[in-house]
Amino acid sequence: MAHYRSSPTYDQDLTTNQNDGAKTTAAYYRWFQDIETGTPPSNELPIAVGASPFVYSLPRSGSVIVTGGTVVAIKISRSGTFYSTGQTQGAFQLAANDQIQVVYTGAPTMVLLPS
């Protein structure tokens, strides 16, 4: 399956040379179209929740959704220091390599939506 979201390579022409004027090539057309329409980079990724307190490091930027279970606290970290969000469920927009810590007595469901 073609990966339409990747940018075309340097050796691909931006336009075709036609007698009636230049037209955008298919590779660039798909790339521009995906950027404009906001095509998601991939499907959601379920997170296997481990023992409490569970710490998850994001492999890429995106939103982590925490639902269900009996959650006591959710904390986030970018520098190694965890800060309380004051929430026990919700969606948290994080960058690649950020960490989210979930403290619970009943395991929640967690999902990563890559951005």
C-alpha positions as CSV (number, residue, x, y, z in Angstrom):
1,M,0.0,0.0,0.0
2,A,1.3,3.4,-0.9
3,H,2.1,5.8,1.9
4,Y,0.5,9.1,0.6
5,R,1.4,11.2,3.6
6,S,5.2,11.1,3.0
7,S,6.7,14.0,1.2
8,P,7.8,13.3,-2.4
9,T,11.6,12.7,-2.9
10,Y,13.9,15.2,-4.4
11,D,14.0,13.3,-7.7
12,Q,10.3,13.5,-8.3
13,D,9.1,16.4,-10.5
14,L,6.7,18.9,-9.1
15,T,5.0,19.4,-12.4
16,T,4.6,17.7,-15.7
17,N,5.6,19.4,-18.9
18,Q,2.6,19.4,-21.1
19,N,1.7,21.5,-24.2
20,D,-1.3,23.1,-22.5
21,G,0.6,24.1,-19.4
22,A,2.3,22.5,-16.4
23,K,0.3,20.3,-14.1
24,T,1.1,19.0,-10.7
25,T,2.4,15.4,-10.7
26,A,0.4,12.7,-8.8
27,A,2.9,12.3,-6.0
28,Y,2.9,16.0,-5.1
29,Y,-0.9,16.3,-5.7
30,R,-1.6,13.5,-3.1
31,W,0.9,15.1,-0.7
32,F,-0.7,18.6,-1.0
33,Q,-4.2,17.0,-0.7
34,D,-3.3,15.1,2.5
35,I,-1.9,18.2,4.1
36,E,-4.9,20.2,3.2
37,T,-7.5,17.6,4.3
38,G,-5.8,16.7,7.5
39,T,-5.4,13.0,6.9
40,P,-4.3,11.4,10.2
41,P,-0.8,9.9,10.2
42,S,-2.0,6.6,11.6
43,N,-4.7,4.8,13.5
44,E,-5.0,4.9,17.2
45,L,-2.6,2.8,19.2
46,P,-3.9,0.9,22.3
47,I,-1.5,1.2,25.3
48,A,-1.0,-1.9,27.5
49,V,-1.4,-0.6,31.0
50,G,1.1,-2.0,33.5
51,A,1.2,-1.9,37.3
52,S,0.3,1.3,39.2
53,P,1.9,3.8,39.0
54,F,2.1,3.3,35.3
55,V,4.5,5.5,33.3
56,Y,4.2,5.7,29.5
57,S,6.7,7.4,27.3
58,L,5.3,8.7,24.0
59,P,7.2,7.3,20.9
60,R,5.7,10.2,18.9
61,S,3.5,13.3,19.5
62,G,-0.2,12.8,20.0
63,S,-3.1,12.7,22.5
64,V,-3.2,10.1,25.2
65,I,-6.8,9.3,26.2
66,V,-7.3,7.8,29.7
67,T,-10.8,6.4,30.5
68,G,-12.5,4.1,32.9
69,G,-10.9,2.2,35.8
70,T,-10.4,3.8,39.2
71,V,-7.7,6.4,38.6
72,V,-6.3,8.4,41.6
73,A,-4.0,10.8,39.7
74,I,-2.6,11.6,36.3
75,K,0.7,13.4,36.0
76,I,2.8,14.5,33.0
77,S,6.5,15.1,32.6
78,R,8.8,16.5,29.9
79,S,12.0,17.0,32.0
80,G,11.8,14.1,34.5
81,T,9.6,16.0,37.0
82,F,6.0,14.9,37.1
83,Y,3.3,17.6,37.4
84,S,-0.3,16.7,38.5
85,T,-3.0,17.5,36.0
86,G,-5.7,17.5,38.6
87,Q,-7.7,15.1,36.5
88,T,-8.5,11.4,36.7
89,Q,-9.5,10.9,33.0
90,G,-9.4,12.8,29.7
91,A,-7.3,13.5,26.7
92,F,-3.8,14.8,27.1
93,Q,-1.9,16.4,24.2
94,L,1.8,15.5,24.5
95,A,5.0,15.7,22.5
96,A,7.3,12.9,21.5
97,N,9.3,11.6,24.5
98,D,6.9,13.2,27.0
99,Q,5.8,10.9,29.8
100,I,2.4,10.4,31.4
101,Q,2.0,8.7,34.8
102,V,-1.3,7.1,35.8
103,V,-1.8,6.1,39.5
104,Y,-4.8,3.8,39.9
105,T,-6.5,1.1,42.0
106,G,-8.4,-0.2,39.0
107,A,-6.7,-0.2,35.6
108,P,-8.0,2.3,33.1
109,T,-8.1,2.0,29.3
110,M,-5.4,4.1,27.5
111,V,-5.1,4.9,23.8
112,L,-2.6,7.1,21.9
113,L,-3.9,9.1,19.0
114,P,-0.8,10.1,17.0
115,S,-0.7,13.6,15.6
